[in-house]
C-alpha cells in the first residue's frame, strides 16, 4: 500500500484577502512507493482514488484534482483552489466552537453528500476531520480535501462498479467495516461543530459511544437539527 506524507501545502501561500491563482500545488513525498504492476498508468494511491472521485460527473463538495506529476521520489498534485476559504476547524474556532444549529445542519449535509459520492465511486476517505474540510466564504460551501489515506472499497455483493474500479493489486477496504466507522466519524464532526472537541473519559465510553453534550441546544432548532441530519444520512444508500 502506498503511504504518503504531505510535505508542502499551498505552495506560495496566499492569504484570505490576496488574489487567488486558479489552482494550488501540493507536494507529496513517497515514504513507501507502491506502483500497480498491471495498471498501464501506474500512479500513487492518492492519485488513483482522486481520479475515481473526480471523474465526471464531479462532486461540488470535493476538491478537484486537475493534474499530477509523478517523479522518482515525489508526486505533485495540481488541485482546484477555492477562492476564499478556511478549514472547518478554523471556521469553528472563529465561532468559538458554537456554530448555530442551522449552520451545522447545512454544513453537515454537504459533508454527507461528499462522502456518499466517494463511496459511490468505490473510495473511502479515511481521514475525515475538521482540518480536512474547507469552507468557502461567504457561501459556506464545503470542500472535502486530503485523500492521502484514501483506499478503494470492496465492490458491494452482487453488484459491479459503474465504470470505476480499483487498479489491479491495490488494497481493498472492507465496505461492511467502513460504513459504520464513517457514520461514527460523521457524528463526531457534527458534535464538534456544535460543542467543540469530543473527549471520552473511559474505555467503556469509547466502546459504547457514551458522551455528554456540553451545550444546551435551543428547543426549536435543537429539535430539528438532529432529525434533519439523520434524514440526510438515511437518504443515501451508502449509509
N, C-alpha and C positions, 0 to 999 in steps of 0.2 A: 504494500500500500504506500502511496506517496504521502509524505508529510512535509508541509511547507511552513516556514516561519516568515511572517510578514516583516520584511527588512526596512521598508520605507513606505510611508503613506503620503499621498497628496504632494508629489514632487513639485517643488516650487510653491509651497503652501500659500494659500490665498485666504484672506480674512473675509468676514461676512459682508463688509462694505466695499470690497475690492472688485474690479472687473473679473468676471469668471471666464476662463477658457472653456471650449466646448467639451473637453474631456479631461480626465486625470489619469495618471500613470501610477500603478502600484508595482513595486519590485518584490519578487518572491525569491528567496534563496533556498535551493533544494537541500534538505537535510538527508533525505533518503530517496534517491532517484528511482522511480519505477515507471517504466515505459511499457506500453501494451504491445507485445511482440506480434500479435496477429492483426493489429489495427493499422491500416495503411497510413494514417496520420497519427503518430504517437505523440500524445500530449500529457501533461501532468493531470492528476485527478481534478484539481480545482478548475482547470480549463475545460476538461471534459464535462463536468457537472454543470458549469456555467453555460456551455454551449447547448446542452439539453434544455436548461431552464430558459435561456434567452432566445431560443429558436422561435420563429414566427408561428402563431401569433404570440407576441411577448406579453409580459405582465407589467402593468404600470407601477406596481408596488415593489418591484425588484430592480436593483441596479443592473444596467445593461452592459454586457461585455461587447466592446466594439472591435477589438483586435487583440492579438497576443504575439509575443516574440520569445521563442524558446532558445536559450543559449546552452552552453555546456554545463554551467553551474547556476544560472539564474534564469528566471522567466519574468518577462514584463507583461503586465496586463493593462490594456488601454480600456478604461471604463468611462461610462457616462458620468458627467459631473453635474449634479443638481445645482441650480443657480444660487439659491440661498438656503443653507441647511445647517443643521446641527444634529448631534446624536440625540437619541431619545433620552439617554442618561442626562445630558446637559440640559435638555428641554425640561425634564422633570425637576432637575436641581434648580433651574431658574424659577420654577413654580413652587419651590420649597417642598417638593415631593407630595404635592397635594393637587393633582390635576382634577378638574371638575369631572363629575360622573359622565357628563355628555362628551367631554374631550376624550376621556379614557375609552368610552364605548366606541367612538368613531375611529380612533387610532387602532384599537384592538381589532375591529372588524377588518381593517385594511391588512393588518398583520396576518390574520387568519386566512384571508384570500390569497396572500402571497405564499404562505406555507402550503395551502391547498394546491396552488399552482405547481409548486415544487414537487409535491407528492404525485400529482397527475403526470408530471414528466419523469417520474421514477427516481427522484432525488430527495435525499434527506439532508437538511441544512446542518444540523448537529451543533450549532453554536449560536443559538438564538438567545440574545440578551439585549439589554438596553443600549449597550455600546455598538451593537451590530445592526441597529435600526436608525436610519436618518429621518429627520422631519424637515420637510421643505417649508419655508416661511414665505408668505403668511398663510398659505393654503392648508398647512398641516398635513400634507400628503406624505405617506410613508414610503421609504425605500429600504428594503432589506439588503444588507451588504455582507461581505466577508464569507466566502464559500470555502475557506481554507480547510475546514473539517468536513465538508460535504462528502457524502458517499451515495452510490446508487442503491436503490431498494430492490429487493427481490420482486419479480412480477407477481401480481395477485393471482391466486389459484384459479385456473380455468379461463384466464384471460391472456391476451397478447398485447404487448405495448403498441401504442398507436404511432409508430414511426420514431419512437425514442427508445434507445437501448443502451445498455452499458457496454463499453468496449470489452472484447474478449480478454479474460484473465484478470479482470479487476475484481475487487472485493465487493460482495453484495451484502447489504444490511437487511436483517430480518424485519419485514414490514410489521409483523404482529407485535414486536417489541418497540418499534419506532413510534407508532401512532400513539400508544398510551403515554410514552415519555414526552412526546411532543405536546399532547394535551396538558400534561402536568406543567411543562415549561411555559405554555401559554397562560396558565392560571397564575404562575409566579409573576409573569410580566404584568398581568392585569393588577395583581396585588401591589406590585412595586410602583406602578403608575399612580395608584390611589393612596397608598400608605407608606411608601418608602421601602427600604431593604427588608426582605423577609428572612427572619432568622429562626431556626429551630433550636430549642434548648436541649433536647434529649434525643437519643437514638430512636426511641419509641415514636416521638413526634415526627421524625423524618420518615420512618417506615409507614406510618399511618396518615401522613399529611395533616397532622394536627397543628394548627396555628391560631393565633388570636389576632383579630382585626384591630389595629391600633387607632383606627379612625372611625368616628361615628358618622356614617353616611346619612345624607339628608333623606327624610322619609319619602318624599316624592320621587326624586331622581334615583335614590339608592334602591328603591323597589323595582326600578325599570332597568338599571344598567346590567345587572347580572342576568335576568331573563333575556335581555336583548343580546348579550354576548353569547349566552348558551344557545339561543336560537340560531345565531350565526354559525356556531360550531356544528349544530345538528343539520344545517342546510347543506353541508359538504360531505360527500360520500367518504372522503378520506378519513373523517373522524367519526 
